[in-house]
Amino acid sequence: MKFGDIELDAALGARLAHTVRLADRVLKKGAVLDRDAIDSLRISGRTQVAAAMIEPDEIDENEAASRVATAIAGPGLDVSAATTGRADLVATDNGLLVIDRAAIDRVNFIDEAITVATLPPDVPVAAGEVVATIKIIPFALQSTLLDQLPTGAIELRKLHPLRALLVQTESNATKQSVLDKTREVTELRLKALGSSLVGETRCTHEIKSIAEAIVTADVDLILLVGASAIVDRRDVIPAAIESVGGVIERYGMPVDPGNLLLLARYGTIPIVGMPGCARSPALNGIDLVLRRLAAGLPLDRMVIARMGVGGLLP
């Protein structure tokens, strides 16, 4: 792309580099100079204009933005019409935003002329929300730069309704108001993800009582919160899970608040031993786990281990 001061005689079809205000009109930055625009510039006394001339092997900024956006858009996303070198990816439904970070890095590494900015990964988004924007910095770029674009790097995962059971253990010191508040907060947390709390069991903080609640559950998800926090893999709640043949997949997560979360399974039913902070509606580790479960995304000890970057929650 040729860029700089161009003689008006050679400026037909060039892109105006900066907005020019004339006596009778305003020529905006990026405008393609036609004969009328050039005549207006001559009348104003100019002989040159700061502009960019696109070469035959280059593509226009809007075409480039559209091509990048179309390539990286996966299921659940629409591509907006490109203007001024910018195209957006827009959610077509409510869901969880899933991003291949390495793929987006590859796009941004291609050339400084190509930029992709996204929302943080693994966050719930609403229909119509802009989840990423693609901006081409110059007016044009070499078409060959787009030959190796990754595909489907950003997608929207629909949230599937989960039927959850809340099991709360209690001791002599447990206040019923605390249990009531925990149920209310949990209901709201699940509702925000399109899921529901279909039952609650309150039992003593003992292995046998917790085990009975687990084996009689007919749900998609079991949420366990104890009268006291889980402090070890051999504590009461994990011991109750293992006593009925359940498997402890991960105890502890690199997310704060939420460090003391337990992930387990009883057959095909995921079990989450909730940290004490889950009694609060504030963002914490349980939200990160529930989002992935509702979106049907893999969730195991390695996935949780990778949550450390960004795991210090506000």
C-alpha positions in Angstrom: 0.0 0.0 0.0 1.3 3.4 -1.0 0.8 5.9 1.8 1.7 9.6 2.0 1.1 12.8 0.1 -0.3 12.0 -3.3 -0.6 14.5 -6.2 -4.3 15.1 -7.0 -3.8 14.1 -10.6 -2.9 10.6 -9.3 -5.3 10.4 -6.3 -8.4 9.0 -8.0 -9.5 5.9 -6.1 -7.1 6.6 -3.1 -8.3 6.4 0.5 -8.2 9.6 2.4 -5.8 9.4 5.3 -7.4 12.1 7.5 -10.7 13.9 7.6 -10.5 17.1 5.5 -13.0 20.0 6.2 -13.6 22.1 3.1 -15.8 25.2 2.7 -18.7 23.2 1.2 -18.2 19.7 2.5 -16.4 17.3 4.8 -14.3 14.5 3.3 -14.1 11.8 6.0 -11.1 9.7 6.8 -11.1 6.5 4.7 -13.3 7.9 2.0 -12.5 6.8 -1.5 -11.6 9.9 -3.5 -13.8 10.3 -6.6 -13.6 13.0 -9.2 -16.0 15.3 -7.3 -13.9 15.0 -4.1 -10.7 15.7 -6.0 -12.3 18.8 -7.7 -13.4 20.1 -4.3 -9.8 19.7 -3.0 -8.5 21.6 -6.1 -11.0 24.4 -5.5 -9.7 24.7 -1.9 -6.3 25.4 -3.3 -4.7 21.9 -2.6 -2.4 20.2 -5.0 -1.7 17.1 -2.9 -3.7 15.0 -0.4 -2.5 12.6 2.4 -4.0 9.3 1.2 -3.4 5.6 0.8 -3.4 3.8 -2.5 -4.3 0.1 -2.4 -2.0 -2.2 -4.5 -3.4 -5.0 -6.8 -2.2 -7.7 -4.4 -3.9 -6.1 -1.3 -7.4 -6.3 0.1 -9.5 -3.5 1.5 -9.8 -3.2 5.3 -13.4 -4.2 5.4 -12.9 -7.3 3.3 -10.0 -8.3 5.5 -12.0 -7.8 8.7 -14.9 -9.8 7.3 -12.6 -12.7 6.3 -10.9 -12.8 9.7 -14.2 -12.7 11.5 -15.8 -15.3 9.3 -12.8 -17.7 9.8 -12.6 -17.5 13.6 -16.4 -17.5 14.2 -17.7 -20.9 15.4 -21.2 -22.1 16.2 -23.6 -19.6 17.9 -22.0 -16.5 16.5 -23.0 -14.0 13.8 -20.5 -11.8 11.9 -21.5 -8.1 11.7 -21.1 -6.1 8.5 -17.6 -4.6 8.4 -17.2 -0.8 8.6 -14.0 1.2 9.0 -12.0 -2.0 9.1 -14.0 -3.4 12.0 -16.2 -6.5 12.2 -17.8 -7.9 15.4 -18.8 -11.4 16.5 -22.2 -11.3 18.1 -23.9 -14.0 20.2 -27.0 -15.5 18.6 -28.3 -16.9 21.9 -27.6 -17.0 25.6 -24.6 -19.3 26.3 -21.0 -19.8 27.5 -18.2 -18.2 25.5 -15.5 -20.7 24.6 -12.2 -19.4 23.1 -9.2 -21.2 21.8 -6.6 -18.9 23.2 -3.7 -20.3 21.2 -5.7 -19.8 17.9 -6.5 -16.2 18.7 -2.8 -15.6 19.6 -1.9 -17.0 16.2 -4.2 -14.5 14.5 -2.7 -11.6 16.5 0.8 -12.8 15.7 0.3 -12.8 11.9 0.9 -9.1 11.5 0.4 -5.9 13.5 -2.2 -4.9 11.0 -4.6 -7.6 12.2 -6.1 -7.4 15.7 -8.7 -9.6 17.5 -10.0 -8.6 20.9 -12.4 -10.8 22.8 -14.3 -11.0 26.1 -12.7 -13.3 28.7 -13.2 -17.0 28.0 -15.7 -19.1 29.8 -18.1 -16.3 30.7 -21.9 -16.4 30.2 -23.1 -14.0 27.5 -26.5 -12.9 26.3 -28.0 -13.0 22.9 -27.0 -9.9 20.9 -23.9 -9.3 23.0 -20.6 -8.5 21.2 -18.1 -11.1 22.2 -15.2 -10.2 19.9 -14.1 -7.4 17.6 -11.8 -7.7 14.7 -10.0 -4.5 13.6 -7.7 -4.1 10.6 -5.4 -1.2 11.5 -4.3 0.1 8.0 -6.7 0.7 5.1 -5.5 -2.4 3.3 -3.2 -5.4 3.8 -1.5 -8.1 1.8 -4.1 -10.8 0.9 -1.6 -13.6 1.6 -1.5 -12.7 5.3 -4.9 -14.3 5.6 -4.0 -17.6 4.0 -3.4 -19.4 7.3 -6.3 -18.2 9.4 -7.5 -20.7 12.1 -11.1 -21.6 11.9 -13.8 -21.7 14.6 -11.5 -20.3 17.3 -14.5 -18.7 19.2 -17.8 -20.3 19.8 -20.9 -20.1 21.9 -21.9 -23.2 23.8 -25.6 -23.4 24.6 -26.4 -24.0 28.3 -28.3 -27.2 29.0 -30.7 -27.2 31.9 -29.4 -29.3 34.9 -31.6 -30.7 37.6 -29.6 -30.3 40.8 -30.0 -31.6 44.4 -28.6 -29.5 47.2 -27.3 -31.5 50.2 -26.6 -29.4 53.3 -25.2 -30.9 56.5 -25.8 -29.4 59.9 -24.5 -29.6 63.4 -25.8 -28.4 66.7 -24.3 -24.9 66.0 -25.9 -24.6 62.5 -28.4 -21.8 62.1 -31.4 -22.6 59.9 -31.2 -19.1 58.5 -27.8 -19.8 57.1 -29.1 -23.0 55.4 -32.1 -21.1 54.1 -29.9 -18.4 52.6 -27.6 -21.0 51.0 -30.6 -22.6 49.3 -31.8 -19.2 48.0 -28.4 -18.3 46.7 -27.9 -21.7 45.1 -31.3 -21.5 43.4 -30.4 -18.1 41.9 -27.0 -19.3 40.8 -28.5 -22.2 38.9 -31.3 -20.2 37.5 -28.8 -17.8 35.9 -27.5 -20.8 34.0 -30.9 -22.1 32.9 -30.7 -24.9 35.5 -32.9 -25.5 38.5 -32.7 -26.8 42.1 -35.2 -29.6 42.2 -34.6 -30.8 45.7 -32.8 -30.2 49.0 -31.7 -32.6 51.7 -30.6 -31.5 55.2 -28.8 -34.1 57.2 -26.3 -34.5 60.0 -22.6 -34.0 59.2 -21.9 -37.7 59.2 -20.7 -40.2 56.5 -23.8 -42.4 56.7 -26.3 -39.5 56.4 -24.5 -38.0 53.4 -24.1 -41.3 51.7 -27.8 -42.0 51.9 -28.6 -38.6 50.3 -26.2 -39.4 47.4 -27.5 -42.9 46.6 -31.1 -41.8 46.6 -30.6 -38.8 44.3 -32.2 -38.9 40.9 -30.7 -35.7 39.4 -28.1 -34.4 37.0 -26.0 -32.8 39.6 -25.4 -33.1 43.4 -24.2 -30.0 45.3 -22.8 -30.7 48.8 -22.1 -28.0 51.4 -21.0 -29.0 54.8 -21.6 -27.6 58.3 -17.8 -27.3 58.3 -15.5 -26.8 55.3 -13.8 -29.8 53.6 -10.2 -29.6 54.8 -8.8 -32.9 53.5 -9.5 -35.6 51.0 -10.2 -37.9 54.0 -12.7 -35.5 55.5 -16.4 -36.4 56.1 -17.8 -35.4 52.7 -15.2 -37.0 50.5 -15.3 -40.1 52.7 -19.1 -40.3 52.3 -18.7 -40.1 48.5 -16.1 -42.9 48.4 -18.2 -45.0 50.8 -20.9 -45.4 48.1 -18.4 -46.0 45.3 -18.0 -42.4 44.2 -14.7 -41.1 42.8 -12.9 -38.0 44.0 -11.5 -36.3 41.0 -10.0 -33.2 42.5 -9.8 -31.5 45.9 -8.8 -27.9 45.9 -8.7 -25.4 43.0 -6.4 -22.5 42.1 -9.3 -20.0 42.4 -9.8 -17.6 45.2 -12.4 -17.4 46.6 -13.2 -21.1 46.1 -10.0 -22.9 47.0 -11.7 -25.6 49.0 -13.9 -26.9 46.2 -14.2 -30.7 45.7 -15.0 -32.3 42.4 -16.3 -35.9 42.4 -18.6 -38.3 40.6 -21.1 -40.9 41.6 -21.6 -43.0 38.5 -22.4 -40.5 35.8 -23.6 -37.8 38.3 -21.1 -35.0 39.0 -20.8 -34.0 42.6 -19.5 -30.7 43.7 -18.4 -30.2 47.3 -19.0 -26.5 47.6 -16.6 -24.2 49.5 -18.0 -22.0 52.2 -17.9 -19.0 49.8 -20.6 -20.6 47.7 -23.1 -19.5 50.4 -22.5 -16.0 49.0 -23.9 -14.7 45.7 -20.5 -13.1 44.9 -18.5 -14.6 42.0 -16.4 -17.5 43.3 -15.0 -20.9 42.2 -18.4 -22.7 42.2 -19.5 -20.4 39.3 -16.6 -21.4 37.1 -17.5 -25.1 37.7 -21.2 -24.7 37.2 -20.7 -22.8 33.9 -18.7 -25.6 32.4 -21.1 -28.3 33.6 -24.1 -26.4 32.2 -22.4 -26.0 28.9 -21.5 -29.6 28.6 -17.7 -28.8 28.6 -15.1 -31.2 29.9 -14.4 -30.8 33.6 -11.8 -32.8 35.4 -8.8 -32.3 37.6 -6.6 -30.9 34.7 -9.3 -28.4 33.6 -9.5 -27.1 37.2 -5.7 -27.0 37.5 -5.7 -24.6 34.5 -8.0 -22.2 36.1 -5.2 -20.5 38.1 -4.5 -17.8 35.4 -7.4 -15.4 36.1 -8.3 -17.4 39.2 -7.9 -14.5 41.5 -11.5 -13.3 41.3 -12.6 -9.7 42.0 
